Amino acid sequence: MAHERILPTSEARDLLELARGIADTELAPRAARDEEQGAFPRDAFALLGASGLLGLPYPADYGGGDQPYEVYLQVVEELAARWLAVGLGVSVHTLSCFPVAAYGTERQRAELLPDMLGGERLGAYCLSEAQSGSDAAAMRTRARAAEDGYVVDGAKSWITHGGAADYYALFARTGESDSGGRGISCFHVPADTAGVQADAPERKMGMASSPTAAVRFDRAPVPAEHRVGEEGQGLAVALAALDSGRLGIAACAVGVAQAALDEAVAYSRTRRQFGSAVGDFQGISFMLADMATGVQAARELYLAAARRRDAGLAFGTQAAMAKLLATDTAMRVTTDAVQVLGGSGYTRDLPAERYMREAKVLQIVEGTNQIQRMVIGRDLARSADAG
């Protein structure tokens, strides 16, 4: 269902209509089948790149769309509403482009970004490890200095597009093990680099079309010119990227929640019991009202955070709030959608159960919601102390 949006320019409105058209004609018809088969839609990302939708928040000089985050995130929401694997995939790819776009040299940007933003090369973001998911500063993957650059050893876990990506935005330790975040650096690593290998994809409860796998580095050579930013700057790069990435997850969550709400409303108007549409009963009507209110509140919160980002204001805490509210809302709304549909909602004949399974992962990725609460709580404490 198309929803009225307030967009800043006619170009932004055209981009959103283009995204809706692709989502309706190319994504929605195949989502259920490909999820059932675990088929990765690599062609969808190529199509989005060719359509100018894969690099929206990045400079036009390198093939991007020069669009504010307010616009980009609404495109992500539309894609996720039809197929979360694609919406989240666009968010992750955008995250993987951030280090080069924001911290790369002019030569790195000119050589790498056009193919990344144009859909020729799909990215993955290699930060998490099995023992250092939320505590990124405790990572063990190491990049040791070599004659022509670095040699990388270690493993990254829970990598979206692991094994399917064309390159990895990799974070590895270049300093001493006791140097914490100060000893981490960022690298651009092509997937075909010797010694880089992905494990078999994880068997997940949802998003089977989006491969998530461990990626291993066994004496993988990385040229010095593929380090992004200064040595030791990697954790700052990673955390800056995650602030924006959390907004992408929030937009994905709102898309899934909206899809579940639309499904529940449509069912409530056609399903009849005791001579009336079930949506006319107060118990269902009030449930739908709460679902709709939650979806709209989450949307407005991620858009408010995006506008802060576009204005050059600090937005990390607001991004954490948006991710927290939107993903918790998506979990609640999708659960309620299954309830509205009753027995039909519990079957795979309708998409409500898929939305519910997909929503859960959004409370975990890009920092669990417990981490988001820590971020918000610490900001409150700092503000109180400063006052």
C-alpha positions as a printed NumPy array, in Angstrom:
array([[  0.   ,   0.   ,   0.   ],
       [  1.376,   3.417,  -0.983],
       [  1.481,   5.92 ,   1.871],
       [  1.543,   9.68 ,   1.515],
       [  4.965,  11.108,   2.232],
       [  6.349,  14.597,   2.519],
       [  9.501,  14.738,   0.394],
       [ 11.821,  17.713,  -0.061],
       [ 12.058,  17.806,  -3.888],
       [ 10.34 ,  16.561,  -7.039],
       [ 13.464,  14.481,  -7.739],
       [ 13.022,  12.752,  -4.387],
       [  9.374,  12.025,  -5.2  ],
       [ 10.414,  10.541,  -8.541],
       [ 13.042,   8.354,  -6.861],
       [ 10.517,   7.046,  -4.371],
       [  8.039,   6.238,  -7.141],
       [ 10.811,   4.448,  -9.04 ],
       [ 11.652,   2.418,  -5.925],
       [  7.993,   1.54 ,  -5.389],
       [  7.63 ,   0.448,  -8.984],
       [ 10.659,  -1.841,  -8.813],
       [  9.597,  -3.169,  -5.425],
       [  6.073,  -3.955,  -6.628],
       [  6.969,  -5.492,  -9.987],
       [ 10.385,  -7.061,  -9.419],
       [ 10.656,  -7.849,  -5.695],
       [  7.241,  -8.604,  -4.214],
       [  6.238, -11.307,  -6.746],
       [  9.301, -13.457,  -6.01 ],
       [  9.996, -12.774,  -2.343],
       [  8.077, -15.712,  -0.835],
       [  9.408, -18.214,  -3.377],
       [ 13.023, -17.14 ,  -3.109],
       [ 12.848, -17.051,   0.691],
       [ 11.476, -20.598,   0.662],
       [ 14.33 , -21.712,  -1.596],
       [ 17.02 , -19.623,   0.098],
       [ 17.907, -17.962,  -3.22 ],
       [ 20.083, -14.839,  -2.992],
       [ 18.721, -12.076,  -5.288],
       [ 22.037, -10.747,  -6.596],
       [ 20.286,  -9.566,  -9.756],
       [ 18.021,  -7.303,  -7.682],
       [ 21.024,  -5.335,  -6.43 ],
       [ 22.36 ,  -5.013,  -9.974],
       [ 18.96 ,  -3.667, -11.051],
       [ 18.853,  -1.19 ,  -8.177],
       [ 22.372,  -0.052,  -9.041],
       [ 21.525,   0.413, -12.712],
       [ 18.412,   2.353, -11.651],
       [ 20.457,   4.739,  -9.498],
       [ 19.016,   3.486,  -6.194],
       [ 22.063,   1.787,  -4.673],
       [ 24.171,   4.848,  -3.891],
       [ 21.561,   7.468,  -3.029],
       [ 23.308,   9.169,  -0.061],
       [ 26.713,   9.385,  -1.769],
       [ 28.18 ,  12.042,  -4.12 ],
       [ 27.099,  12.142,  -7.752],
       [ 30.763,  12.654,  -8.732],
       [ 31.324,   8.958,  -7.956],
       [ 28.01 ,   7.608,  -9.256],
       [ 25.869,   8.319,  -6.205],
       [ 22.542,  10.107,  -5.988],
       [ 23.451,  13.135,  -3.846],
       [ 20.283,  12.545,  -1.823],
       [ 19.774,  13.374,   1.848],
       [ 19.372,  10.51 ,   4.298],
       [ 15.738,  11.541,   4.738],
       [ 15.105,  10.414,   1.143],
       [ 17.44 ,   7.416,   1.077],
       [ 15.862,   5.869,   4.176],
       [ 12.352,   6.127,   2.762],
       [ 13.525,   4.232,  -0.315],
       [ 14.982,   1.545,   1.978],
       [ 11.653,   1.342,   3.814],
       [  9.762,   0.774,   0.557],
       [ 12.151,  -1.995,  -0.501],
       [ 12.032,  -3.693,   2.907],
       [  8.236,  -3.612,   2.914],
       [  8.254,  -5.887,  -0.14 ],
       [ 11.315,  -7.977,   0.679],
       [ 13.447,  -7.456,   3.763],
       [ 16.423,  -9.345,   2.313],
       [ 16.732,  -6.636,  -0.333],
       [ 15.964,  -3.65 ,   1.897],
       [ 18.426,  -4.777,   4.537],
       [ 20.907,  -5.719,   1.823],
       [ 20.815,  -2.155,   0.487],
       [ 21.366,  -0.833,   4.024],
       [ 24.343,  -3.157,   4.567],
       [ 25.83 ,  -2.322,   1.179],
       [ 25.473,   1.397,   1.94 ],
       [ 27.238,   0.727,   5.251],
       [ 30.081,  -1.061,   3.446],
       [ 30.552,   1.953,   1.136],
       [ 30.819,   4.429,   4.011],
       [ 34.504,   3.943,   4.954],
       [ 35.774,   4.651,   1.418],
       [ 33.283,   7.481,   0.839],
       [ 33.945,   9.236,   4.163],
       [ 37.579,   8.342,   4.985],
       [ 39.146,   7.145,   1.737],
       [ 41.705,   9.024,  -0.31 ],
       [ 40.647,  10.751,  -3.502],
       [ 42.276,   7.944,  -5.474],
       [ 40.383,   5.29 ,  -3.493],
       [ 37.09 ,   7.069,  -4.059],
       [ 37.691,   7.482,  -7.777],
       [ 38.801,   3.878,  -8.296],
       [ 36.373,   2.054,  -6.022],
       [ 33.145,   3.977,  -5.534],
       [ 31.722,   3.995,  -9.096],
       [ 31.424,   0.189,  -9.219],
       [ 30.271,   0.021,  -5.596],
       [ 27.537,   2.616,  -6.059],
       [ 26.558,   1.371,  -9.511],
       [ 25.823,  -2.179,  -8.399],
       [ 28.754,  -3.831, -10.145],
       [ 30.321,  -4.739,  -6.811],
       [ 28.257,  -5.677,  -3.759],
       [ 29.725,  -5.168,  -0.294],
       [ 29.703,  -6.64 ,   3.198],
       [ 30.716,  -5.125,   6.523],
       [ 33.178,  -7.204,   8.557],
       [ 33.207,  -5.967,  12.135],
       [ 31.626,  -8.586,  14.438],
       [ 33.493, -11.607,  15.729],
       [ 32.288, -14.652,  17.617],
       [ 33.639, -13.314,  20.929],
       [ 33.323,  -9.576,  20.278],
       [ 29.923,  -8.851,  18.771],
       [ 28.836,  -5.847,  20.822],
       [ 32.353,  -5.204,  22.172],
       [ 34.054,  -4.335,  18.888],
       [ 37.21 ,  -3.089,  20.626],
       [ 37.896,  -6.662,  21.781],
       [ 38.324,  -8.005,  18.239],
       [ 41.109, -10.488,  17.571],
       [ 41.427, -10.429,  13.791],
       [ 44.886,  -9.022,  13.147],
       [ 46.53 ,  -7.236,  10.232],
       [ 50.303,  -7.554,  10.592],
       [ 52.632,  -5.252,   8.708],
       [ 54.309,  -6.887,   5.698],
       [ 56.67 ,  -5.674,   2.991],
       [ 53.904,  -4.468,   0.64 ],
       [ 51.178,  -3.791,   3.175],
       [ 49.532,  -6.204,   5.596],
       [ 48.78 ,  -9.874,   6.138],
       [ 45.412, -10.569,   7.783],
       [ 44.539, -13.515,  10.015],
       [ 41.286, -14.08 ,  11.869],
       [ 37.564, -14.601,  11.393],
       [ 34.49 , -12.413,  11.331],
       [ 31.049, -13.702,  12.298],
       [ 27.45 , -12.996,  11.315],
       [ 28.441, -11.209,   8.115],
       [ 25.498, -10.257,   5.898],
       [ 26.406, -11.134,   2.28 ],
       [ 29.251, -13.306,   3.577],
       [ 30.301, -15.497,   0.654],
       [ 28.148, -13.49 ,  -1.792],
       [ 29.873, -10.101,  -1.54 ],
       [ 32.442,  -8.834,  -4.026],
       [ 34.393,  -6.999,  -1.318],
       [ 34.577,  -6.693,   2.455],
       [ 34.913,  -3.54 ,   4.53 ],
       [ 37.182,  -5.177,   7.093],
       [ 38.184,  -4.004,  10.56 ],
       [ 41.297,  -5.621,  11.997],
       [ 43.764,  -5.007,  14.794],
       [ 47.018,  -3.354,  13.738],
       [ 48.137,  -2.31 ,  17.236],
       [ 48.886,  -4.271,  20.379],
       [ 46.172,  -6.452,  21.869],
       [ 45.938,  -4.206,  24.948],
       [ 45.523,  -1.015,  22.906],
       [ 41.724,  -1.409,  22.684],
       [ 39.987,   0.615,  19.998],
       [ 43.107,   2.678,  19.332],
       [ 44.787,  -0.292,  17.643],
       [ 42.13 ,  -1.048,  15.006],
       [ 42.323,  -0.136,  11.321],
       [ 39.951,  -0.369,   8.361],
       [ 40.654,  -2.113,   5.036],
       [ 38.959,  -2.606,   1.681],
       [ 39.43 ,  -6.288,   0.828],
       [ 38.229,  -7.782,  -2.491],
       [ 36.45 , -11.097,  -1.907],
       [ 38.739, -12.924,  -4.347],
       [ 41.851, -12.078,  -2.284],
       [ 43.941, -15.173,  -1.573],
       [ 43.225, -16.569,   1.883],
       [ 39.698, -15.103,   2.125],
       [ 37.006, -17.746,   2.494],
       [ 33.395, -17.736,   3.72 ],
       [ 31.815, -20.589,   5.664],
       [ 28.46 , -22.074,   4.679],
       [ 25.593, -19.672,   5.429],
       [ 23.98 , -19.832,   8.837],
       [ 20.628, -21.627,   9.052],
       [ 18.426, -18.788,  10.292],
       [ 14.781, -18.581,  11.384],
       [ 14.156, -15.895,   8.758],
       [ 15.742, -14.06 ,   5.833],
       [ 16.927, -17.221,   4.113],
       [ 17.533, -15.227,   0.931],
       [ 20.107, -13.063,   2.682],
       [ 23.249, -15.135,   3.344],
       [ 24.82 , -14.619,   6.754],
       [ 28.162, -16.369,   7.207],
       [ 31.504, -16.326,   8.965],
       [ 34.311, -14.957,   6.809],
       [ 37.834, -16.246,   7.457],
       [ 41.158, -14.617,   6.672],
       [ 44.149, -16.96 ,   6.465],
       [ 47.325, -14.998,   5.759],
       [ 45.325, -12.831,   3.372],
       [ 47.546, -10.183,   1.737],
       [ 46.147,  -6.634,   1.741],
       [ 48.133,  -3.897,  -0.045],
       [ 48.898,  -0.768,   1.953],
       [ 46.843,   1.3  ,  -0.491],
       [ 43.754,  -0.699,   0.572],
       [ 43.886,   0.602,   4.124],
       [ 41.072,   3.138,   4.509],
       [ 41.856,   6.067,   6.78 ],
       [ 44.829,   6.293,   9.071],
       [ 46.263,   3.308,  10.913],
       [ 44.505,   3.065,  14.263],
       [ 41.491,   5.05 ,  13.056],
       [ 39.367,   2.005,  12.31 ],
       [ 37.127,   1.942,  15.37 ],
       [ 36.151,   5.58 ,  14.83 ],
       [ 35.307,   4.711,  11.214],
       [ 33.263,   1.706,  12.322],
       [ 31.269,   3.575,  14.942],
       [ 30.552,   6.501,  12.612],
       [ 29.273,   4.056,  10.006],
       [ 27.084,   2.251,  12.538],
       [ 25.287,   5.44 ,  13.562],
       [ 24.057,   5.754,   9.977],
       [ 23.562,   2.006,   9.614],
       [ 21.2  ,   1.956,  12.586],
       [ 18.951,   4.371,  10.737],
       [ 18.918,   1.934,   7.825],
       [ 17.793,  -0.861,  10.156],
       [ 15.106,   1.405,  11.603],
       [ 13.778,   2.089,   8.108],
       [ 13.801,  -1.642,   7.341],
       [ 11.86 ,  -2.327,  10.535],
       [  9.219,   0.245,   9.661],
       [  8.899,  -1.297,   6.197],
       [  8.293,  -4.78 ,   7.623],
       [  5.88 ,  -3.424,  10.23 ],
       [  3.947,  -1.502,   7.581],
       [  3.688,  -4.602,   5.398],
       [  2.366,  -6.608,   8.349],
       [ -0.128,  -3.866,   9.22 ],
       [ -1.383,  -3.699,   5.618],
       [ -1.83 ,  -7.48 ,   5.583],
       [ -3.747,  -7.411,   8.861],
       [ -6.027,  -4.543,   7.795],
       [ -6.817,  -6.191,   4.454],
       [ -7.634,  -9.494,   6.155],
       [ -9.787,  -7.793,   8.784],
       [-12.004,  -6.315,   6.05 ],
       [-12.534,  -9.564,   4.136],
       [-12.724, -12.131,   6.961],
       [-16.272, -12.328,   8.357],
       [-17.448, -13.819,  11.621],
       [-20.908, -13.604,  13.218],
       [-22.14 , -11.714,  10.159],
       [-19.572,  -8.898,  10.304],
       [-16.023,  -8.156,   9.123],
       [-13.676,  -9.009,  11.989],
       [-12.183,  -5.531,  11.716],
       [-15.504,  -4.099,  12.9  ],
       [-15.104,  -5.767,  16.285],
       [-13.597,  -3.452,  18.86 ],
       [-10.99 ,  -5.981,  19.98 ],
       [ -9.503,  -6.139,  16.462],
       [-10.127,  -2.49 ,  15.59 ],
       [ -8.265,  -1.252,  18.669],
       [ -5.398,  -3.659,  18.007],
       [ -5.047,  -2.33 ,  14.447],
       [ -5.179,   1.253,  15.741],
       [ -2.305,   0.571,  18.141],
       [ -0.317,  -1.115,  15.362],
       [ -0.81 ,   1.839,  13.004],
       [  0.143,   4.351,  15.694],
       [  3.339,   2.465,  16.486],
       [  4.364,   2.249,  12.835],
       [  3.828,   5.966,  12.261],
       [  5.654,   6.93 ,  15.462],
       [  8.659,   4.802,  14.487],
       [  8.698,   6.31 ,  11.01 ],
       [  8.658,   9.861,  12.337],
       [ 11.471,   9.092,  14.782],
       [ 13.844,   7.705,  12.14 ],
       [ 13.029,  10.624,   9.844],
       [ 13.739,  13.128,  12.634],
       [ 17.134,  11.485,  13.243],
       [ 17.848,  11.519,   9.505],
       [ 17.091,  15.234,   9.296],
       [ 19.562,  15.874,  12.11 ],
       [ 22.175,  13.932,  10.147],
       [ 21.391,  15.891,   6.985],
       [ 21.72 ,  19.16 ,   8.913],
       [ 25.178,  18.188,  10.183],
       [ 24.025,  17.806,  13.79 ],
       [ 24.968,  15.035,  16.201],
       [ 22.522,  12.177,  15.667],
       [ 24.051,   9.065,  17.259],
       [ 21.716,   8.984,  20.237],
       [ 18.708,   9.707,  18.04 ],
       [ 19.776,   6.888,  15.709],
       [ 19.917,   4.523,  18.688],
       [ 16.436,   5.646,  19.746],
       [ 15.075,   5.162,  16.235],
       [ 16.595,   1.699,  15.902],
       [ 15.296,   0.701,  19.327],
       [ 11.741,   1.94 ,  18.83 ],
       [ 11.37 ,   0.839,  15.215],
       [ 12.611,  -2.702,  15.724],
       [ 10.683,  -3.276,  18.946],
       [  7.62 ,  -1.909,  17.147],
       [  8.183,  -4.234,  14.195],
       [  8.345,  -7.242,  16.514],
       [  5.131,  -6.241,  18.259],
       [  3.241,  -5.323,  15.082],
       [  4.193,  -8.479,  13.204],
       [  3.214, -10.621,  16.217],
       [ -0.128,  -8.836,  16.397],
       [ -0.631,  -9.294,  12.65 ],
       [ -0.329, -13.049,  13.042],
       [ -2.892, -12.836,  15.857],
       [ -5.341, -10.846,  13.711],
       [ -5.094, -13.447,  10.952],
       [ -5.618, -16.271,  13.431],
       [ -4.887, -19.762,  12.147],
       [ -4.24 , -18.413,   8.642],
       [ -1.55 , -16.152,  10.042],
       [  0.344, -19.136,  11.382],
       [  0.588, -20.796,   7.965],
       [  3.045, -20.033,   5.196],
       [  0.181, -19.48 ,   2.763],
       [  0.183, -15.827,   3.866],
       [  3.227, -13.606,   4.522],
       [  2.39 , -12.584,   8.098],
       [  4.415, -15.401,   9.679],
       [  7.407, -14.511,   7.499],
       [  7.229, -10.885,   8.621],
       [  7.21 , -12.053,  12.242],
       [ 10.276, -14.252,  11.746],
       [ 12.095, -11.497,   9.887],
       [ 11.336,  -8.804,  12.464],
       [ 13.224, -10.638,  15.2  ],
       [ 16.647, -10.256,  13.61 ],
       [ 16.213,  -6.492,  13.408],
       [ 16.312,  -6.3  ,  17.207],
       [ 19.763,  -7.945,  17.073],
       [ 21.738,  -6.626,  14.08 ],
       [ 23.805,  -3.395,  14.072],
       [ 23.926,  -3.445,  17.854],
       [ 21.336,  -5.3  ,  19.913],
       [ 18.539,  -3.272,  21.42 ],
       [ 20.194,  -3.708,  24.813],
       [ 23.21 ,  -1.879,  23.358],
       [ 20.931,   0.877,  22.045],
       [ 19.568,   1.349,  25.56 ],
       [ 23.143,   1.613,  26.875],
       [ 23.942,   4.281,  24.268],
       [ 20.847,   6.278,  25.194],
       [ 21.392,   5.859,  28.929],
       [ 25.016,   7.   ,  28.745],
       [ 23.997,  10.081,  26.79 ],
       [ 21.415,  10.927,  29.424],
       [ 24.062,  10.557,  32.145],
       [ 26.543,  12.786,  30.262],
       [ 23.877,  15.435,  29.766],
       [ 22.961,  15.372,  33.444],
       [ 26.598,  15.621,  34.539],
       [ 27.255,  18.493,  32.139],
       [ 24.209,  20.359,  33.402]])
